[in-house]
């Protein structure tokens, strides 16, 4: 009985993110209408442009992953997410923007994270950060 519930839940979550992937990128326009004050860019400015690996956990459609990769060309930026549909949008954005130092991985188990990256970002906290005025 429990397995049926879990399978049903996972199916609903995948359907939700499939739908959200089509409009998720608009969140930045609504939540951060001032592009210069977007905390994703503020965060990218705080990361040194050195040969470090950055892991963006729950990267969604890759807005932060791409912002970091664009600003810091010497970083290797890895975005991981559970949603294949979100990652497809992220990959397409990176290609469209010619960002070559990013990659996106669908991941179901996160036990290897701490071996992969020097800096781990939990970006949902960005909404509560003040953007530095640069």
Buried (B, 14 or more C-beta within 10 A) or exposed (E): EEEEEEEEEEEEEBEEBBEBBEEBBEBBEEEBEEEEEBBBBBBBBEBEEEEBEBBBBBBBBBBBBBBBBBBBEEBBBBBBBBBEBBBBBBBEBBEEBEBEBBBBEEBEEEEEBEEBBEBEBEBEEBEEEEBEEE
